[in-house]
Amino acid sequence: MTGFAFERLRRWPDLEAPNLFAFDASDRLILDEAAAEVVAHPDAVVTIGDRYGALTLGAAALHGATGIRSHQDALIGERALDANAHELGLDGCFAHHDLDAALFRGARTVLMQLPKSLDQLDEVAGLIAAHADPAVVVYAGGRIKHLTPAMNEVLGRHFSEVSATLARQKSRVLVARAPRAGDSDWPKREFHTELGLWVCAHGGAFAGTRLDIGTRFLVQFLDQVKANARTAIDLGCGTGVLAAALKRSRPELEVLATDQSATAVASARATMAANELDVTVVRDVGLASRPDASADVVLLNPPFHAGSTVHSGLAQALFADAARVLRPGGELWTVFNSHLGYRPALQRTVGPTRIVGQNPKFTVTVSVAGVREDAGVNLSYTDSTSEKR
């Protein structure tokens, strides 16, 4: 394959490290397999889940695609695509789109990185089948170690013909043709009696309509959140459970929920609507759009994977964002897997940090912003769960 320097692609402004890459062999294979279709219909190409631009920019540079419609779940992925396009002189060959009917209307070729979530694949495949051209061909690829037979089954619900290419460099592509349109049941919702809340989720939302166990643990401590707080932020909100639970218990609070995932934002907005809660939900990279010293409380259940790689940099960046946005004396409430040992990092980045709860798997801490450790803040361990390690 010539004419496009994959090696020039960068992850920036996302995390960059020697073990984190902007493309892999599956991007090359998808583009190779789809070449004839893209060349035949260069103005009817859609890319889905293109991590940092390899599919979108490769389709333009190698196969002459124009007016490409791109949907990336992660906002930071959109920014990386923009930066790579500018660096490679490919500005203007694509446009960012929401995951909706307009993204797929009239599409003849869809290039897609297969998502880890089967629910996400189901929602995307359903939208393609319902709204793309009847002659659409979907090229959905990934690394073999991440592919499962269930992915073929999910695509088979929405397409009459699903086949797999030969493997190359530990990658494979599933090719789907002959769409069968059906009714969509996304987003889904589930009522949680213990919270008195509906939780809504689109296909790619972490934990779906369930309560993930870290969030479930942190919810137990929301009644201890800063009593005189006026503003609170659910950072990395997912489906919006923490924001909804806090707003339900403290209706006087101004609550903001933020996530860089388009799926999470759509899910959280549906959760707030289902519970008739006045919570603002925004798509943001961390708290980049929020002014300094503007919040009294931040709630955080941080991720610790960058793709399929464990990396502490994600949490560290969120700690720094919270420290910047909290007013002096403001509180960061964090839940994390106990083995990650985030307390020293929280203490360095935010301020005095004490453990307020711990069970065999998770730790909940509260960090106070802008306060010296010798200023009388209680840093002792308080086991609110009566479960000592």
URKA-V555699 format. One record per pair of residues at least 12 apart in sequence whose ideal C-beta (glycine too) atoms are under 6 Angstrom apart, sorted by the first residue. I is the first residue (numbers start at 1). GAP is how many residues later the second one is. Records with the same first field share a line. If there is no record, write none. Layout:
I->GAP / GAP
This chain:
3->58 / 59
4->54 / 57 / 58
6->17
9->13 / 14 / 43 / 45 / 75
10->12
11->41 / 69
13->66
14->62 / 66
15->291 / 298
20->286
22->30
23->31
25->144 / 146
26->115 / 116 / 117 / 145
27->27 / 28
29->112 / 139 / 142 / 144
30->81 / 109 / 111 / 143
31->27
33->106 / 132 / 140
34->75 / 77 / 105
35->28
37->72 / 100
38->21 / 25 / 27 / 71
39->24
41->67 / 68
42->22 / 23 / 24
43->23 / 24
44->62 / 63 / 64
45->14 / 20 / 23 / 64
46->23 / 61 / 64
47->23 / 64
48->23 / 64
49->63 / 64 / 66
50->22
51->26
52->28
53->28 / 31
55->56
56->12 / 14 / 38
57->28 / 33
60->30 / 33
68->25 / 26
69->28 / 34
70->24 / 26
71->26 / 28 / 32
73->188 / 189 / 190
74->186
75->185 / 208 / 210
76->184 / 209
78->18
101->30
104->23 / 24 / 27 / 28
105->26
106->27
107->25 / 29
108->25 / 28
109->28
110->18 / 28
111->28
112->28
114->26 / 28
117->87
118->32 / 36
119->84
120->83 / 84
121->33
122->32 / 81
123->63 / 80
125->30 / 33
126->32 / 58
129->29 / 50 / 51 / 52
130->51
137->40
138->38
139->34 / 36
140->34
141->32
143->27 / 28
144->26 / 28
155->21
158->22
159->17 / 19 / 20
160->18 / 20
161->16 / 17
162->14
163->12
186->16 / 17
187->13 / 14 / 15 / 83
188->13 / 21
189->20 / 85
190->19
195->50
197->47 / 78
198->76 / 77
199->40 / 42 / 72
200->67 / 70 / 71 / 74
201->38 / 66
202->61 / 64 / 65
204->59
205->34 / 58 / 59 / 62
206->32
214->87 / 121 / 148
215->26 / 86
217->118 / 145
218->117 / 146
219->26
221->135 / 136 / 143
222->23 / 24
225->72
226->70 / 71 / 105
229->67 / 68
230->66
231->23 / 64 / 65
232->14 / 21 / 23 / 65
233->23 / 62 / 65
234->23 / 65
235->63 / 65
236->23
237->20 / 22 / 31
238->26
239->28 / 29 / 32
240->17 / 28 / 31
242->57
243->12 / 14 / 36
244->27 / 31 / 33
247->30 / 32
255->24
256->24
257->22 / 24
258->24 / 26
260->25
265->16 / 18
268->13
269->12
286->32 / 35
287->34 / 38
290->35
292->32
293->34
294->31
295->30 / 31
296->31 / 34
297->34
298->24 / 34
299->34
300->34
301->34
302->13 / 16
319->27 / 30 / 31
320->29
323->26 / 27 / 46
326->43
328->42
330->39
331->35
332->18 / 35
333->33
334->31
335->27 / 29
336->27
338->25
343->22
346->21
350->17 / 19
351->16 / 17 / 18 / 20
352->16 / 19 / 21 / 25 / 27
353->12 / 14
354->25
355->26
356->26 / 28
357->27 / 28
359->26 / 28
